[in-house]
Amino acid sequence: MILDEIKLQRQLGGLQDKFSWAVISPYVAQAERWFKKQVGQTLYDYVKQLTPTENQIDEKELRALAESAISFYAFSLLQPRLNLKIGDAGMMKILGSNHVAITKWEYVTLAESNQNLIDISMDGFWELVSELEPNEWKESEDYKVRNELFLKDAAELTEHLPLVNKSMRMYESLKMYIKKSERDTIRETITPEVFDMLKAKLDGSDQTALSNTDKELIELIKDALALKSLLRGLPYISVIVDTEGIRQVVKLDGTRNEIEASNESKAGLLAKLEKDTEVAIQKLFDYLKKVSTEDLYPSFFEIHADVDPFDIFQMEDDQHPIL
């Protein structure tokens, strides 16, 4: 395990020395399983074996961010049970001398704070991993999976869609729509051949370096992809569908009340997103049309190159753009 009793107390700060590790450890184990699922086995093992020296500042911070995320996730699981006693007599609430049970507002604020600290820790963790790129991580299958998309993480998505605000939770909610938009929109716009060529250069299977034209094209792809993904995902990411039916997520408790946007506001946002998406895709198309030649992005050039009107009369019937 990454955490032990001392590290947990250091991260949470508010735990008393008398708090039993036997009570906490099952929740820590659950939190470690959650963290492993989030980052993958390779990165989990890398962090677990890290014993950074005083001079290895980035590695120390990476380990601390992992410990923080696990600690607050464990505490969020444990928190509702801290003041309960369960036995043959049933379930009771413990109220010691000179102690008063917290109010609902205090409880909600604490739960909200826990989630914020989990998000901050995980967002910082991934940001630092992207900067350090440890060799063990870069050589793993998990790394290939994480980098298979043009928009590979929350920080990159935020560069092209600032409202995401580097939120890993928001990125994970949109990830499926990023994959679909790559396949259904980007691939068809730039042609499968150009799409596969850029992917091969990005993942290293093609050792050819990215040209400046490739880099500019990729930036335009990311602009269009970010908008298209949000347009597709926005109607669904705040909805819960399960055996209890369809429900909208609305926060009425916490440090601030949050209500669902009106139908008019949502329609306006979706219309703006749709328009911006169309503009971004058109810019991508126009750029490719401008730079493509018989040698550069030839599959796109063959399909979309302007046909000289005088050449039409010299074509066979099966080549004629009209016939």
MARLUM-233670 format. One record per residue (C-alpha): residue number from 1; x, y, z. Coordinates in Angstrom, 1 decimal. Layout:
N
num:NUM&u:X&v:Y&w:Z;
...
This chain:
323
num:1&u:0.0&v:0.0&w:0.0;
num:2&u:1.1&v:3.6&w:-0.6;
num:3&u:-0.4&v:4.8&w:2.6;
num:4&u:0.2&v:3.9&w:6.3;
num:5&u:-1.3&v:5.3&w:9.5;
num:6&u:1.3&v:8.1&w:9.9;
num:7&u:1.0&v:9.3&w:6.3;
num:8&u:-2.8&v:9.3&w:6.5;
num:9&u:-2.7&v:11.4&w:9.6;
num:10&u:-0.2&v:13.8&w:8.0;
num:11&u:-2.4&v:14.3&w:4.9;
num:12&u:-5.7&v:14.7&w:6.7;
num:13&u:-4.4&v:16.7&w:9.6;
num:14&u:-7.5&v:16.5&w:11.7;
num:15&u:-7.2&v:12.8&w:12.8;
num:16&u:-6.5&v:12.3&w:16.5;
num:17&u:-3.6&v:10.0&w:17.5;
num:18&u:-6.0&v:7.6&w:19.3;
num:19&u:-7.9&v:7.0&w:16.0;
num:20&u:-7.7&v:3.2&w:15.3;
num:21&u:-5.8&v:2.2&w:12.1;
num:22&u:-7.8&v:-1.1&w:12.3;
num:23&u:-11.0&v:1.0&w:11.8;
num:24&u:-9.5&v:3.1&w:8.9;
num:25&u:-7.4&v:0.5&w:7.0;
num:26&u:-10.3&v:-1.2&w:5.1;
num:27&u:-11.4&v:2.2&w:3.7;
num:28&u:-7.8&v:3.0&w:2.8;
num:29&u:-7.6&v:-0.3&w:0.9;
num:30&u:-10.7&v:0.7&w:-1.0;
num:31&u:-9.2&v:4.1&w:-1.8;
num:32&u:-6.0&v:2.5&w:-3.0;
num:33&u:-8.0&v:0.2&w:-5.3;
num:34&u:-9.8&v:3.3&w:-6.6;
num:35&u:-6.5&v:5.2&w:-7.2;
num:36&u:-5.0&v:2.2&w:-9.0;
num:37&u:-8.0&v:2.0&w:-11.3;
num:38&u:-7.7&v:5.8&w:-12.1;
num:39&u:-4.0&v:5.7&w:-12.9;
num:40&u:-3.3&v:2.2&w:-14.0;
num:41&u:-1.2&v:-0.6&w:-12.5;
num:42&u:2.1&v:0.7&w:-14.0;
num:43&u:1.8&v:4.2&w:-12.6;
num:44&u:0.5&v:2.9&w:-9.3;
num:45&u:3.5&v:0.6&w:-8.9;
num:46&u:5.9&v:3.4&w:-9.9;
num:47&u:4.5&v:5.8&w:-7.2;
num:48&u:4.4&v:3.0&w:-4.6;
num:49&u:8.1&v:2.3&w:-5.0;
num:50&u:9.1&v:6.0&w:-5.0;
num:51&u:11.4&v:7.0&w:-2.1;
num:52&u:12.6&v:10.4&w:-3.3;
num:53&u:15.5&v:12.2&w:-1.7;
num:54&u:15.3&v:15.8&w:-0.5;
num:55&u:16.6&v:17.0&w:-3.9;
num:56&u:14.0&v:15.1&w:-5.9;
num:57&u:11.4&v:17.8&w:-5.4;
num:58&u:9.1&v:16.8&w:-8.3;
num:59&u:9.1&v:13.1&w:-7.3;
num:60&u:8.3&v:14.1&w:-3.7;
num:61&u:5.4&v:16.2&w:-4.8;
num:62&u:4.1&v:13.4&w:-7.1;
num:63&u:4.1&v:11.0&w:-4.1;
num:64&u:2.5&v:13.6&w:-1.9;
num:65&u:-0.3&v:14.2&w:-4.4;
num:66&u:-1.0&v:10.5&w:-4.7;
num:67&u:-1.1&v:10.2&w:-0.9;
num:68&u:-3.5&v:13.2&w:-0.7;
num:69&u:-5.9&v:11.8&w:-3.3;
num:70&u:-6.0&v:8.4&w:-1.6;
num:71&u:-6.3&v:9.9&w:1.9;
num:72&u:-9.3&v:12.2&w:1.1;
num:73&u:-11.0&v:9.5&w:-0.9;
num:74&u:-10.7&v:7.1&w:2.0;
num:75&u:-12.0&v:9.7&w:4.4;
num:76&u:-15.0&v:10.4&w:2.1;
num:77&u:-15.9&v:6.7&w:2.4;
num:78&u:-15.3&v:6.6&w:6.2;
num:79&u:-16.8&v:10.0&w:7.1;
num:80&u:-20.6&v:8.9&w:7.3;
num:81&u:-19.7&v:6.1&w:9.7;
num:82&u:-17.4&v:7.9&w:12.1;
num:83&u:-20.0&v:8.7&w:14.7;
num:84&u:-22.0&v:5.5&w:14.4;
num:85&u:-22.0&v:2.4&w:16.6;
num:86&u:-23.5&v:-0.8&w:15.3;
num:87&u:-24.1&v:-3.9&w:17.4;
num:88&u:-26.8&v:-6.2&w:18.6;
num:89&u:-28.8&v:-3.3&w:20.0;
num:90&u:-28.9&v:-1.8&w:16.5;
num:91&u:-27.3&v:1.4&w:15.1;
num:92&u:-26.7&v:4.3&w:17.5;
num:93&u:-25.0&v:7.7&w:17.2;
num:94&u:-22.1&v:8.4&w:19.6;
num:95&u:-22.1&v:11.7&w:21.5;
num:96&u:-19.3&v:12.0&w:24.0;
num:97&u:-19.1&v:14.5&w:26.8;
num:98&u:-18.5&v:18.1&w:25.6;
num:99&u:-19.1&v:17.0&w:22.1;
num:100&u:-22.0&v:18.1&w:19.8;
num:101&u:-23.0&v:16.5&w:16.6;
num:102&u:-22.3&v:18.7&w:13.5;
num:103&u:-25.2&v:20.2&w:11.6;
num:104&u:-26.3&v:19.1&w:8.1;
num:105&u:-24.7&v:22.2&w:6.6;
num:106&u:-21.4&v:21.5&w:8.3;
num:107&u:-21.5&v:17.9&w:7.1;
num:108&u:-22.3&v:18.9&w:3.5;
num:109&u:-19.5&v:21.5&w:3.6;
num:110&u:-17.0&v:18.8&w:4.8;
num:111&u:-18.2&v:16.3&w:2.1;
num:112&u:-17.8&v:19.0&w:-0.5;
num:113&u:-14.4&v:19.9&w:0.7;
num:114&u:-13.3&v:16.3&w:0.6;
num:115&u:-14.4&v:16.0&w:-3.1;
num:116&u:-12.6&v:19.3&w:-3.9;
num:117&u:-9.4&v:18.0&w:-2.4;
num:118&u:-9.6&v:14.7&w:-4.2;
num:119&u:-10.1&v:16.6&w:-7.5;
num:120&u:-7.3&v:19.0&w:-6.8;
num:121&u:-4.9&v:16.2&w:-5.8;
num:122&u:-5.8&v:14.1&w:-8.9;
num:123&u:-5.6&v:17.0&w:-11.3;
num:124&u:-2.2&v:18.0&w:-9.9;
num:125&u:-1.0&v:14.4&w:-10.0;
num:126&u:-1.8&v:14.0&w:-13.7;
num:127&u:-0.3&v:17.4&w:-14.5;
num:128&u:2.9&v:16.5&w:-12.9;
num:129&u:3.0&v:13.0&w:-14.5;
num:130&u:2.7&v:14.7&w:-17.9;
num:131&u:5.7&v:16.9&w:-17.1;
num:132&u:7.9&v:14.2&w:-15.6;
num:133&u:6.9&v:11.3&w:-18.0;
num:134&u:8.8&v:8.6&w:-16.0;
num:135&u:10.4&v:5.9&w:-18.2;
num:136&u:8.4&v:3.2&w:-16.5;
num:137&u:5.2&v:5.0&w:-17.4;
num:138&u:6.2&v:5.9&w:-21.0;
num:139&u:7.1&v:2.2&w:-21.8;
num:140&u:3.8&v:0.8&w:-20.5;
num:141&u:0.7&v:-0.2&w:-22.2;
num:142&u:-1.3&v:2.2&w:-20.0;
num:143&u:0.7&v:5.1&w:-21.5;
num:144&u:-0.2&v:4.0&w:-25.0;
num:145&u:-3.9&v:3.8&w:-24.1;
num:146&u:-3.8&v:7.2&w:-22.4;
num:147&u:-2.1&v:8.8&w:-25.4;
num:148&u:-4.3&v:7.3&w:-28.1;
num:149&u:-6.5&v:10.4&w:-28.4;
num:150&u:-5.6&v:13.8&w:-29.9;
num:151&u:-6.9&v:15.3&w:-26.6;
num:152&u:-5.2&v:13.0&w:-24.1;
num:153&u:-5.8&v:14.7&w:-20.8;
num:154&u:-7.7&v:17.4&w:-18.9;
num:155&u:-4.9&v:20.0&w:-19.3;
num:156&u:-4.8&v:19.5&w:-23.1;
num:157&u:-8.6&v:19.7&w:-23.4;
num:158&u:-8.6&v:22.9&w:-21.3;
num:159&u:-6.2&v:24.5&w:-23.8;
num:160&u:-8.9&v:24.2&w:-26.4;
num:161&u:-11.9&v:24.4&w:-24.1;
num:162&u:-11.1&v:26.7&w:-21.2;
num:163&u:-14.3&v:26.0&w:-19.3;
num:164&u:-13.1&v:22.5&w:-18.5;
num:165&u:-10.6&v:24.2&w:-16.1;
num:166&u:-8.2&v:21.2&w:-16.1;
num:167&u:-10.8&v:19.0&w:-14.4;
num:168&u:-10.0&v:15.3&w:-14.7;
num:169&u:-13.6&v:14.4&w:-13.8;
num:170&u:-14.9&v:16.6&w:-16.6;
num:171&u:-12.4&v:15.1&w:-19.0;
num:172&u:-13.3&v:11.5&w:-18.0;
num:173&u:-17.0&v:12.4&w:-18.5;
num:174&u:-16.3&v:13.6&w:-22.1;
num:175&u:-13.7&v:10.9&w:-23.0;
num:176&u:-16.2&v:8.6&w:-24.7;
num:177&u:-17.5&v:11.6&w:-26.8;
num:178&u:-13.9&v:12.5&w:-27.7;
num:179&u:-13.4&v:9.0&w:-29.0;
num:180&u:-16.6&v:9.1&w:-31.0;
num:181&u:-16.0&v:12.5&w:-32.4;
num:182&u:-12.5&v:11.4&w:-33.6;
num:183&u:-14.0&v:8.4&w:-35.3;
num:184&u:-17.2&v:10.0&w:-36.8;
num:185&u:-16.2&v:13.6&w:-37.5;
num:186&u:-12.4&v:14.2&w:-37.6;
num:187&u:-11.5&v:11.0&w:-39.4;
num:188&u:-14.1&v:11.6&w:-42.1;
num:189&u:-13.3&v:15.2&w:-42.5;
num:190&u:-9.5&v:14.8&w:-43.0;
num:191&u:-9.8&v:11.3&w:-44.6;
num:192&u:-8.8&v:8.0&w:-42.9;
num:193&u:-5.4&v:8.0&w:-44.5;
num:194&u:-4.4&v:11.5&w:-43.1;
num:195&u:-5.9&v:10.6&w:-39.8;
num:196&u:-3.9&v:7.3&w:-39.5;
num:197&u:-0.7&v:9.0&w:-40.6;
num:198&u:-1.0&v:11.7&w:-37.9;
num:199&u:-1.8&v:9.1&w:-35.3;
num:200&u:1.2&v:7.0&w:-36.3;
num:201&u:3.5&v:10.0&w:-36.0;
num:202&u:2.1&v:10.9&w:-32.6;
num:203&u:2.4&v:7.4&w:-31.0;
num:204&u:5.8&v:6.8&w:-32.4;
num:205&u:5.0&v:3.9&w:-34.7;
num:206&u:6.1&v:6.2&w:-37.6;
num:207&u:9.5&v:7.6&w:-36.8;
num:208&u:9.0&v:10.6&w:-39.2;
num:209&u:9.0&v:13.8&w:-37.2;
num:210&u:5.9&v:16.0&w:-37.2;
num:211&u:6.3&v:18.9&w:-39.7;
num:212&u:5.2&v:22.4&w:-38.9;
num:213&u:2.2&v:21.8&w:-41.2;
num:214&u:1.3&v:18.6&w:-39.3;
num:215&u:1.5&v:20.5&w:-36.0;
num:216&u:-0.8&v:23.3&w:-37.3;
num:217&u:-3.2&v:20.7&w:-38.6;
num:218&u:-3.3&v:18.9&w:-35.2;
num:219&u:-4.0&v:22.1&w:-33.4;
num:220&u:-7.0&v:22.7&w:-35.7;
num:221&u:-8.1&v:19.1&w:-35.1;
num:222&u:-8.0&v:19.7&w:-31.4;
num:223&u:-10.0&v:22.9&w:-31.6;
num:224&u:-12.8&v:21.1&w:-33.6;
num:225&u:-12.6&v:18.0&w:-31.5;
num:226&u:-13.0&v:19.8&w:-28.1;
num:227&u:-16.1&v:21.7&w:-29.3;
num:228&u:-17.7&v:18.6&w:-31.0;
num:229&u:-17.1&v:16.4&w:-27.9;
num:230&u:-18.7&v:18.9&w:-25.6;
num:231&u:-21.6&v:19.4&w:-28.0;
num:232&u:-22.3&v:15.7&w:-28.0;
num:233&u:-21.7&v:15.0&w:-24.3;
num:234&u:-23.3&v:18.0&w:-22.7;
num:235&u:-26.9&v:16.8&w:-22.7;
num:236&u:-25.9&v:13.6&w:-20.9;
num:237&u:-23.1&v:14.3&w:-18.4;
num:238&u:-25.4&v:15.7&w:-15.7;
num:239&u:-28.0&v:12.9&w:-16.1;
num:240&u:-28.1&v:9.7&w:-14.1;
num:241&u:-29.8&v:6.7&w:-15.7;
num:242&u:-30.2&v:3.5&w:-13.7;
num:243&u:-32.8&v:1.1&w:-12.4;
num:244&u:-34.5&v:3.9&w:-10.5;
num:245&u:-35.1&v:5.9&w:-13.7;
num:246&u:-33.7&v:9.1&w:-15.2;
num:247&u:-32.7&v:11.9&w:-12.9;
num:248&u:-31.0&v:15.3&w:-13.3;
num:249&u:-28.2&v:16.1&w:-10.9;
num:250&u:-28.9&v:19.3&w:-9.1;
num:251&u:-27.1&v:20.6&w:-5.9;
num:252&u:-29.3&v:22.3&w:-3.4;
num:253&u:-26.9&v:21.9&w:-0.4;
num:254&u:-23.4&v:23.1&w:0.0;
num:255&u:-21.4&v:26.3&w:0.1;
num:256&u:-23.6&v:27.5&w:-2.8;
num:257&u:-26.9&v:26.4&w:-4.3;
num:258&u:-26.8&v:25.2&w:-7.9;
num:259&u:-30.0&v:24.8&w:-9.9;
num:260&u:-30.4&v:23.4&w:-13.4;
num:261&u:-30.1&v:25.9&w:-16.2;
num:262&u:-33.4&v:26.8&w:-17.9;
num:263&u:-34.3&v:25.2&w:-21.2;
num:264&u:-33.8&v:28.5&w:-22.9;
num:265&u:-30.2&v:28.8&w:-21.5;
num:266&u:-29.4&v:25.2&w:-22.5;
num:267&u:-30.8&v:25.7&w:-26.0;
num:268&u:-28.8&v:28.9&w:-26.4;
num:269&u:-25.6&v:27.2&w:-25.3;
num:270&u:-26.1&v:24.2&w:-27.5;
num:271&u:-26.9&v:26.4&w:-30.5;
num:272&u:-23.7&v:28.4&w:-29.9;
num:273&u:-21.6&v:25.2&w:-29.5;
num:274&u:-23.1&v:23.9&w:-32.7;
num:275&u:-22.2&v:27.1&w:-34.6;
num:276&u:-18.7&v:27.2&w:-33.1;
num:277&u:-18.2&v:23.5&w:-34.0;
num:278&u:-19.2&v:24.1&w:-37.6;
num:279&u:-16.8&v:27.0&w:-37.8;
num:280&u:-13.9&v:25.0&w:-36.3;
num:281&u:-14.5&v:22.0&w:-38.7;
num:282&u:-14.7&v:24.4&w:-41.7;
num:283&u:-11.4&v:26.0&w:-40.6;
num:284&u:-9.9&v:22.5&w:-40.5;
num:285&u:-11.2&v:21.6&w:-43.9;
num:286&u:-10.1&v:24.9&w:-45.5;
num:287&u:-6.6&v:24.5&w:-44.1;
num:288&u:-6.2&v:21.0&w:-45.5;
num:289&u:-7.5&v:22.2&w:-48.8;
num:290&u:-5.0&v:25.0&w:-48.8;
num:291&u:-1.9&v:22.9&w:-48.0;
num:292&u:-2.7&v:19.5&w:-49.5;
num:293&u:-0.9&v:18.5&w:-52.7;
num:294&u:-0.2&v:15.3&w:-54.6;
num:295&u:2.7&v:14.7&w:-52.2;
num:296&u:1.3&v:16.2&w:-48.9;
num:297&u:-1.9&v:14.6&w:-47.7;
num:298&u:-2.5&v:13.1&w:-51.1;
num:299&u:-5.7&v:11.2&w:-50.1;
num:300&u:-7.4&v:14.5&w:-49.2;
num:301&u:-6.0&v:16.3&w:-52.2;
num:302&u:-7.4&v:13.6&w:-54.6;
num:303&u:-10.9&v:13.9&w:-53.2;
num:304&u:-11.1&v:17.7&w:-52.7;
num:305&u:-8.8&v:19.2&w:-55.3;
num:306&u:-10.4&v:21.8&w:-57.5;
num:307&u:-11.1&v:20.4&w:-61.0;
num:308&u:-10.1&v:22.5&w:-64.0;
num:309&u:-13.2&v:23.0&w:-66.1;
num:310&u:-11.3&v:22.4&w:-69.2;
num:311&u:-10.1&v:19.0&w:-68.0;
num:312&u:-13.7&v:17.8&w:-67.6;
num:313&u:-14.0&v:17.3&w:-71.4;
num:314&u:-10.9&v:15.1&w:-71.5;
num:315&u:-12.1&v:12.7&w:-68.8;
num:316&u:-13.6&v:9.3&w:-69.4;
num:317&u:-17.3&v:8.9&w:-68.3;
num:318&u:-16.4&v:7.0&w:-65.1;
num:319&u:-14.0&v:9.8&w:-64.0;
num:320&u:-16.4&v:12.6&w:-64.8;
num:321&u:-17.4&v:14.5&w:-61.6;
num:322&u:-20.9&v:15.0&w:-62.9;
num:323&u:-21.6&v:11.9&w:-65.1;
